[in-house]
Amino acid sequence: MRLPFSVSSFYADAEVRSTPRELEVPSVIFDFIPYIMTWNILQAFALVLHISVLTTVLHSRNIRRSPTWLLLVFSGMLYSASCLFIVTQQVGPPPSTSICVIQATLIYACPAMNGAAVCSFMLQAYWVVASLGNLGSAPVYPKFNRWVLVIPPFVFYVVLAEVLIVYAVDDSGLERDLSGTHCGMKQNRLPVRVTAAVVVICSIVVLILEAFIYTKLRKEWDRNVKSLCATQMPPRVIARVAIFGLFAVSALVISFALSGFTLESYNSPIAAAGSNLAIAIMQAAQALILGTQRDILSVWMFWKKRQPSY
């Protein structure tokens, strides 16, 4: 049966309908349709897996996770969702201004929140591990550990406000990315630099905390691991977040090296596409690393006999 339209005719019509300001963009974007599709698939995969993991943990009595871990999964879910706001407006005419503004604010605020969430989790893990030497049984969370939950939302709202202020001062720089995947501030590089600075600072803190945690655990490995298994910070969970932290640092270095700091690199479609794919791969990796824990998989595979979580 012949379809009433074809993909090629759809994109051709979209190019004709483009406004004068965007006439040069579609010819570039059309060349990057495979990258756009890859971006959408990776972000959709990460979004679905984050939602599935968060729902499973919240509704299961047999899975123990700390509030900072849940906040990390939520931040990843919000980040992936924000990346799909213009999924039907990535080629052709410019996307809706309102949707573009919302996505641009989230696209800068969510990575900062995600980095702060990893940092908060590792801070909480550090305090738990540091208390092992002072206690004969399972460690107790210090009261001030609750304040680490405030850090990611605080960072999120600060970056969100900063992007809105930049947009209010000069709204002409808000455009669709050259690779077509999302909206961003093309002319003013302050938002991406602020986000990059927050992520870099959080990454450095995470790497330092990982080294301290490993050094502490290695002294009396068997006893410390046994004590951690009785808490919401089991060793395998800490290890997976630590692995994600290392992977995220690598992905972000590649992303920022391609298009993070200079206007010249941002004006390159190839650099933009490479940067965006690095971020999308990082998001999918976060969902896989956090969502493939044995106790979570055992809930999904209900037909199999449940085994110990750790």
C-alpha positions as a Markdown table, in Angstrom:
| # | Residue | x | y | z |
|---|---|---|---|---|
| 1 | Met | 0.0 | 0.0 | 0.0 |
| 2 | Arg | 1.4 | 3.4 | -1.0 |
| 3 | Leu | 1.7 | 5.9 | 1.8 |
| 4 | Pro | 0.3 | 9.4 | 1.2 |
| 5 | Phe | 3.6 | 10.9 | 2.0 |
| 6 | Ser | 7.3 | 10.0 | 2.2 |
| 7 | Val | 10.1 | 10.8 | 4.6 |
| 8 | Ser | 12.0 | 12.7 | 1.9 |
| 9 | Ser | 9.0 | 14.7 | 0.9 |
| 10 | Phe | 8.3 | 15.6 | 4.5 |
| 11 | Tyr | 11.8 | 17.0 | 5.1 |
| 12 | Ala | 11.7 | 18.7 | 1.7 |
| 13 | Asp | 8.5 | 20.5 | 2.7 |
| 14 | Ala | 10.0 | 21.3 | 6.1 |
| 15 | Glu | 12.9 | 23.0 | 4.4 |
| 16 | Val | 10.6 | 25.1 | 2.2 |
| 17 | Arg | 8.6 | 26.2 | 5.2 |
| 18 | Ser | 11.7 | 27.4 | 7.0 |
| 19 | Thr | 11.9 | 31.1 | 8.0 |
| 20 | Pro | 14.6 | 33.3 | 6.5 |
| 21 | Arg | 16.6 | 33.2 | 9.7 |
| 22 | Glu | 16.7 | 29.4 | 9.6 |
| 23 | Leu | 17.3 | 29.0 | 5.8 |
| 24 | Glu | 20.9 | 28.0 | 6.3 |
| 25 | Val | 20.3 | 25.7 | 9.2 |
| 26 | Pro | 18.1 | 22.9 | 7.6 |
| 27 | Ser | 20.7 | 22.1 | 5.0 |
| 28 | Val | 23.0 | 21.3 | 7.9 |
| 29 | Ile | 20.5 | 19.6 | 10.1 |
| 30 | Phe | 19.3 | 17.3 | 7.3 |
| 31 | Asp | 22.9 | 15.9 | 7.0 |
| 32 | Phe | 22.7 | 15.1 | 10.8 |
| 33 | Ile | 19.4 | 13.2 | 10.9 |
| 34 | Pro | 21.2 | 10.0 | 11.8 |
| 35 | Tyr | 22.8 | 11.8 | 14.8 |
| 36 | Ile | 19.4 | 13.2 | 15.8 |
| 37 | Met | 17.8 | 9.8 | 15.7 |
| 38 | Thr | 20.7 | 8.3 | 17.7 |
| 39 | Trp | 20.3 | 11.2 | 20.3 |
| 40 | Asn | 16.6 | 10.6 | 20.5 |
| 41 | Ile | 16.9 | 6.8 | 20.9 |
| 42 | Leu | 19.6 | 7.1 | 23.6 |
| 43 | Gln | 17.7 | 9.7 | 25.6 |
| 44 | Ala | 14.4 | 7.8 | 25.3 |
| 45 | Phe | 16.1 | 4.7 | 26.5 |
| 46 | Ala | 17.7 | 6.5 | 29.4 |
| 47 | Leu | 14.4 | 8.1 | 30.3 |
| 48 | Val | 12.4 | 4.8 | 30.3 |
| 49 | Leu | 15.1 | 3.0 | 32.3 |
| 50 | His | 15.4 | 5.8 | 34.9 |
| 51 | Ile | 11.6 | 5.8 | 35.3 |
| 52 | Ser | 11.5 | 2.0 | 35.6 |
| 53 | Val | 14.3 | 1.9 | 38.2 |
| 54 | Leu | 12.9 | 4.7 | 40.3 |
| 55 | Thr | 9.4 | 3.2 | 40.3 |
| 56 | Thr | 10.8 | -0.3 | 41.2 |
| 57 | Val | 12.9 | 1.0 | 44.1 |
| 58 | Leu | 10.1 | 3.1 | 45.5 |
| 59 | His | 7.6 | 0.3 | 45.4 |
| 60 | Ser | 9.8 | -2.6 | 46.6 |
| 61 | Arg | 10.3 | -3.4 | 50.2 |
| 62 | Asn | 13.3 | -5.6 | 49.5 |
| 63 | Ile | 15.5 | -2.9 | 47.9 |
| 64 | Arg | 17.3 | -0.4 | 50.1 |
| 65 | Arg | 18.7 | 2.8 | 48.6 |
| 66 | Ser | 19.7 | 6.1 | 50.2 |
| 67 | Pro | 17.8 | 9.3 | 49.5 |
| 68 | Thr | 20.8 | 10.7 | 47.6 |
| 69 | Trp | 20.8 | 7.6 | 45.3 |
| 70 | Leu | 17.1 | 8.2 | 44.5 |
| 71 | Leu | 17.9 | 11.9 | 43.9 |
| 72 | Leu | 20.6 | 10.9 | 41.5 |
| 73 | Val | 18.2 | 8.7 | 39.5 |
| 74 | Phe | 15.6 | 11.4 | 39.5 |
| 75 | Ser | 18.0 | 14.0 | 38.2 |
| 76 | Gly | 19.0 | 11.6 | 35.4 |
| 77 | Met | 15.4 | 11.1 | 34.5 |
| 78 | Leu | 14.7 | 14.9 | 34.4 |
| 79 | Tyr | 17.8 | 15.4 | 32.3 |
| 80 | Ser | 16.8 | 12.8 | 29.7 |
| 81 | Ala | 13.2 | 14.1 | 29.6 |
| 82 | Ser | 14.4 | 17.7 | 29.0 |
| 83 | Cys | 16.5 | 16.5 | 26.0 |
| 84 | Leu | 13.4 | 15.3 | 24.2 |
| 85 | Phe | 11.3 | 18.5 | 24.4 |
| 86 | Ile | 11.6 | 19.4 | 20.7 |
| 87 | Val | 11.7 | 15.8 | 19.4 |
| 88 | Thr | 9.1 | 16.7 | 16.8 |
| 89 | Gln | 10.7 | 20.0 | 15.9 |
| 90 | Gln | 14.3 | 19.1 | 15.3 |
| 91 | Val | 14.2 | 19.8 | 11.6 |
| 92 | Gly | 12.5 | 22.3 | 9.4 |
| 93 | Pro | 11.0 | 25.5 | 10.9 |
| 94 | Pro | 12.3 | 26.8 | 14.2 |
| 95 | Pro | 10.7 | 25.2 | 17.3 |
| 96 | Ser | 8.2 | 26.9 | 19.5 |
| 97 | Thr | 9.8 | 29.7 | 21.4 |
| 98 | Ser | 8.1 | 28.7 | 24.7 |
| 99 | Ile | 9.2 | 25.1 | 24.4 |
| 100 | Cys | 12.7 | 26.2 | 23.4 |
| 101 | Val | 13.0 | 28.5 | 26.4 |
| 102 | Ile | 11.9 | 25.7 | 28.8 |
| 103 | Gln | 14.3 | 23.2 | 27.2 |
| 104 | Ala | 17.2 | 25.6 | 27.2 |
| 105 | Thr | 16.8 | 26.4 | 30.9 |
| 106 | Leu | 16.6 | 22.7 | 31.7 |
| 107 | Ile | 19.4 | 21.6 | 29.4 |
| 108 | Tyr | 21.8 | 23.7 | 31.4 |
| 109 | Ala | 20.3 | 23.2 | 34.9 |
| 110 | Cys | 19.9 | 19.4 | 34.8 |
| 111 | Pro | 23.6 | 18.5 | 34.1 |
| 112 | Ala | 24.6 | 20.7 | 37.1 |
| 113 | Met | 22.0 | 19.0 | 39.2 |
| 114 | Asn | 23.1 | 15.6 | 38.1 |
| 115 | Gly | 26.7 | 16.4 | 38.9 |
| 116 | Ala | 25.7 | 17.7 | 42.3 |
| 117 | Ala | 23.6 | 14.6 | 42.9 |
| 118 | Val | 26.6 | 12.3 | 42.3 |
| 119 | Cys | 28.7 | 14.6 | 44.6 |
| 120 | Ser | 26.0 | 14.4 | 47.3 |
| 121 | Phe | 25.8 | 10.6 | 47.1 |
| 122 | Met | 29.6 | 10.3 | 47.5 |
| 123 | Leu | 29.6 | 12.8 | 50.3 |
| 124 | Gln | 27.1 | 10.7 | 52.2 |
| 125 | Ala | 28.9 | 7.5 | 51.4 |
| 126 | Tyr | 32.2 | 9.0 | 52.7 |
| 127 | Trp | 30.6 | 9.9 | 56.0 |
| 128 | Val | 29.2 | 6.4 | 56.4 |
| 129 | Val | 32.5 | 4.8 | 55.5 |
| 130 | Ala | 34.4 | 7.3 | 57.8 |
| 131 | Ser | 32.2 | 6.3 | 60.7 |
| 132 | Leu | 33.0 | 2.6 | 60.4 |
| 133 | Gly | 36.1 | 2.8 | 62.6 |
| 134 | Asn | 34.1 | 4.4 | 65.4 |
| 135 | Leu | 31.3 | 1.9 | 65.6 |
| 136 | Gly | 31.2 | -1.8 | 66.2 |
| 137 | Ser | 28.1 | -2.4 | 64.1 |
| 138 | Ala | 26.4 | -0.7 | 61.2 |
| 139 | Pro | 27.3 | 3.0 | 60.8 |
| 140 | Val | 24.8 | 5.7 | 61.7 |
| 141 | Tyr | 24.1 | 8.6 | 59.4 |
| 142 | Pro | 25.1 | 11.9 | 61.0 |
| 143 | Lys | 22.2 | 14.4 | 61.2 |
| 144 | Phe | 23.9 | 16.9 | 59.0 |
| 145 | Asn | 24.0 | 14.3 | 56.2 |
| 146 | Arg | 20.5 | 15.3 | 55.5 |
| 147 | Trp | 21.8 | 18.7 | 54.2 |
| 148 | Val | 23.5 | 16.9 | 51.3 |
| 149 | Leu | 20.0 | 16.4 | 49.9 |
| 150 | Val | 19.6 | 20.2 | 49.6 |
| 151 | Ile | 22.7 | 20.7 | 47.4 |
| 152 | Pro | 21.4 | 19.3 | 44.1 |
| 153 | Pro | 18.1 | 21.2 | 44.1 |
| 154 | Phe | 19.9 | 24.4 | 45.2 |
| 155 | Val | 22.3 | 24.1 | 42.3 |
| 156 | Phe | 19.5 | 23.3 | 39.9 |
| 157 | Tyr | 17.5 | 26.5 | 40.8 |
| 158 | Val | 20.6 | 28.7 | 40.8 |
| 159 | Val | 21.6 | 27.6 | 37.3 |
| 160 | Leu | 18.0 | 27.8 | 36.2 |
| 161 | Ala | 17.7 | 31.4 | 37.4 |
| 162 | Glu | 21.1 | 32.3 | 35.8 |
| 163 | Val | 19.9 | 31.0 | 32.4 |
| 164 | Leu | 16.6 | 32.9 | 32.6 |
| 165 | Ile | 18.4 | 36.1 | 33.5 |
| 166 | Val | 20.7 | 35.7 | 30.5 |
| 167 | Tyr | 17.7 | 35.1 | 28.3 |
| 168 | Ala | 15.9 | 38.1 | 29.7 |
| 169 | Val | 18.9 | 40.3 | 28.9 |
| 170 | Asp | 19.3 | 39.0 | 25.4 |
| 171 | Asp | 16.8 | 36.6 | 23.9 |
| 172 | Ser | 18.3 | 36.8 | 20.4 |
| 173 | Gly | 20.9 | 34.1 | 21.2 |
| 174 | Leu | 18.3 | 31.4 | 21.9 |
| 175 | Glu | 18.3 | 29.0 | 18.9 |
| 176 | Arg | 18.2 | 25.4 | 18.0 |
| 177 | Asp | 21.5 | 23.6 | 18.1 |
| 178 | Leu | 23.3 | 23.3 | 14.8 |
| 179 | Ser | 23.0 | 19.5 | 15.0 |
| 180 | Gly | 19.3 | 19.9 | 15.6 |
| 181 | Thr | 19.0 | 18.0 | 18.8 |
| 182 | His | 18.0 | 20.7 | 21.3 |
| 183 | Cys | 17.7 | 24.4 | 22.0 |
| 184 | Gly | 20.5 | 26.4 | 23.6 |
| 185 | Met | 22.0 | 29.9 | 24.0 |
| 186 | Lys | 24.1 | 30.1 | 20.8 |
| 187 | Gln | 25.6 | 33.6 | 21.2 |
| 188 | Asn | 26.1 | 33.9 | 24.9 |
| 189 | Arg | 28.3 | 31.2 | 26.3 |
| 190 | Leu | 27.8 | 32.1 | 30.0 |
| 191 | Pro | 25.2 | 29.3 | 30.7 |
| 192 | Val | 27.3 | 26.5 | 29.3 |
| 193 | Arg | 30.4 | 27.8 | 31.1 |
| 194 | Val | 28.6 | 28.0 | 34.4 |
| 195 | Thr | 27.2 | 24.5 | 34.0 |
| 196 | Ala | 30.6 | 23.2 | 32.9 |
| 197 | Ala | 32.3 | 24.8 | 36.0 |
| 198 | Val | 29.7 | 23.3 | 38.3 |
| 199 | Val | 30.2 | 19.8 | 36.8 |
| 200 | Val | 33.9 | 20.1 | 36.8 |
| 201 | Ile | 34.0 | 21.1 | 40.5 |
| 202 | Cys | 31.6 | 18.3 | 41.4 |
| 203 | Ser | 33.7 | 15.8 | 39.4 |
| 204 | Ile | 36.9 | 16.8 | 41.2 |
| 205 | Val | 35.2 | 16.4 | 44.6 |
| 206 | Val | 33.8 | 13.0 | 43.6 |
| 207 | Leu | 37.2 | 11.7 | 42.5 |
| 208 | Ile | 38.8 | 12.8 | 45.8 |
| 209 | Leu | 36.0 | 11.2 | 47.8 |
| 210 | Glu | 36.3 | 8.0 | 45.8 |
| 211 | Ala | 40.0 | 7.8 | 46.7 |
| 212 | Phe | 39.3 | 8.4 | 50.4 |
| 213 | Ile | 36.5 | 5.8 | 50.4 |
| 214 | Tyr | 38.7 | 3.2 | 48.7 |
| 215 | Thr | 41.6 | 3.9 | 51.1 |
| 216 | Lys | 39.4 | 3.6 | 54.1 |
| 217 | Leu | 37.7 | 0.4 | 53.0 |
| 218 | Arg | 40.9 | -1.4 | 52.1 |
| 219 | Lys | 42.3 | -1.3 | 55.6 |
| 220 | Glu | 39.8 | -3.8 | 57.0 |
| 221 | Trp | 37.9 | -4.9 | 53.9 |
| 222 | Asp | 35.9 | -7.8 | 55.2 |
| 223 | Arg | 34.6 | -6.1 | 58.3 |
| 224 | Asn | 33.9 | -2.8 | 56.6 |
| 225 | Val | 32.0 | -4.5 | 53.7 |
| 226 | Lys | 29.9 | -6.5 | 56.1 |
| 227 | Ser | 29.0 | -3.4 | 58.1 |
| 228 | Leu | 28.0 | -1.5 | 54.9 |
| 229 | Cys | 25.7 | -4.3 | 53.7 |
| 230 | Ala | 23.4 | -3.5 | 56.7 |
| 231 | Thr | 22.9 | 0.1 | 55.5 |
| 232 | Gln | 21.4 | 2.0 | 52.6 |
| 233 | Met | 25.0 | 2.3 | 51.2 |
| 234 | Pro | 26.0 | -1.3 | 50.2 |
| 235 | Pro | 29.4 | -1.7 | 48.6 |
| 236 | Arg | 28.1 | -2.6 | 45.2 |
| 237 | Val | 25.9 | 0.5 | 45.1 |
| 238 | Ile | 28.8 | 2.7 | 46.0 |
| 239 | Ala | 31.0 | 1.0 | 43.5 |
| 240 | Arg | 28.5 | 1.5 | 40.7 |
| 241 | Val | 28.1 | 5.2 | 41.4 |
| 242 | Ala | 31.9 | 5.5 | 41.6 |
| 243 | Ile | 32.2 | 3.8 | 38.2 |
| 244 | Phe | 29.6 | 6.2 | 36.8 |
| 245 | Gly | 31.5 | 9.1 | 38.2 |
| 246 | Leu | 34.6 | 8.1 | 36.3 |
| 247 | Phe | 32.7 | 7.5 | 33.1 |
| 248 | Ala | 30.8 | 10.8 | 33.4 |
| 249 | Val | 34.1 | 12.7 | 33.8 |
| 250 | Ser | 35.4 | 11.1 | 30.6 |
| 251 | Ala | 32.2 | 11.9 | 28.7 |
| 252 | Leu | 32.0 | 15.5 | 29.9 |
| 253 | Val | 35.7 | 16.2 | 29.1 |
| 254 | Ile | 35.0 | 15.0 | 25.5 |
| 255 | Ser | 31.8 | 17.1 | 25.3 |
| 256 | Phe | 33.3 | 20.3 | 26.7 |
| 257 | Ala | 36.4 | 19.9 | 24.6 |
| 258 | Leu | 34.3 | 19.7 | 21.5 |
| 259 | Ser | 31.9 | 22.6 | 22.1 |
| 260 | Gly | 31.9 | 23.7 | 25.7 |
| 261 | Phe | 33.9 | 26.8 | 25.9 |
| 262 | Thr | 34.5 | 28.6 | 22.6 |
| 263 | Leu | 32.0 | 30.2 | 20.2 |
| 264 | Glu | 34.1 | 28.9 | 17.3 |
| 265 | Ser | 33.8 | 25.3 | 18.3 |
| 266 | Tyr | 30.1 | 25.8 | 19.0 |
| 267 | Asn | 29.5 | 27.0 | 15.5 |
| 268 | Ser | 30.8 | 23.7 | 14.1 |
| 269 | Pro | 27.9 | 21.2 | 13.4 |
| 270 | Ile | 30.3 | 18.3 | 13.7 |
| 271 | Ala | 31.6 | 19.5 | 17.1 |
| 272 | Ala | 28.0 | 20.0 | 18.3 |
| 273 | Ala | 26.9 | 16.5 | 17.1 |
| 274 | Gly | 29.9 | 14.9 | 18.8 |
| 275 | Ser | 29.3 | 16.8 | 22.0 |
| 276 | Asn | 25.7 | 15.9 | 22.1 |
| 277 | Leu | 26.3 | 12.2 | 21.4 |
| 278 | Ala | 28.8 | 12.1 | 24.3 |
| 279 | Ile | 26.2 | 13.5 | 26.6 |
| 280 | Ala | 23.5 | 11.1 | 25.3 |
| 281 | Ile | 25.8 | 8.1 | 25.8 |
| 282 | Met | 26.6 | 9.3 | 29.3 |
| 283 | Gln | 22.9 | 9.4 | 30.1 |
| 284 | Ala | 22.3 | 5.9 | 28.8 |
| 285 | Ala | 25.3 | 4.7 | 30.7 |
| 286 | Gln | 24.0 | 6.2 | 33.9 |
| 287 | Ala | 20.7 | 4.4 | 33.5 |
| 288 | Leu | 22.4 | 1.1 | 32.8 |
| 289 | Ile | 24.9 | 1.4 | 35.7 |
| 290 | Leu | 22.3 | 2.3 | 38.3 |
| 291 | Gly | 19.5 | 0.1 | 36.9 |
| 292 | Thr | 21.2 | -3.2 | 36.5 |
| 293 | Gln | 21.9 | -3.9 | 40.2 |
| 294 | Arg | 21.1 | -7.5 | 41.1 |
| 295 | Asp | 18.3 | -6.7 | 43.6 |
| 296 | Ile | 16.5 | -4.5 | 41.0 |
| 297 | Leu | 16.8 | -7.1 | 38.3 |
| 298 | Ser | 15.5 | -9.8 | 40.6 |
| 299 | Val | 12.3 | -7.8 | 41.1 |
| 300 | Trp | 11.8 | -7.5 | 37.3 |
| 301 | Met | 12.6 | -11.2 | 36.8 |
| 302 | Phe | 9.8 | -12.3 | 39.1 |
| 303 | Trp | 9.7 | -15.8 | 37.7 |
| 304 | Lys | 13.1 | -16.6 | 39.2 |
| 305 | Lys | 13.9 | -17.3 | 42.8 |
| 306 | Arg | 15.0 | -14.2 | 44.5 |
| 307 | Gln | 18.7 | -14.1 | 45.7 |
| 308 | Pro | 20.5 | -12.0 | 48.3 |
| 309 | Ser | 21.0 | -8.4 | 47.1 |
| 310 | Tyr | 24.6 | -8.0 | 48.0 |
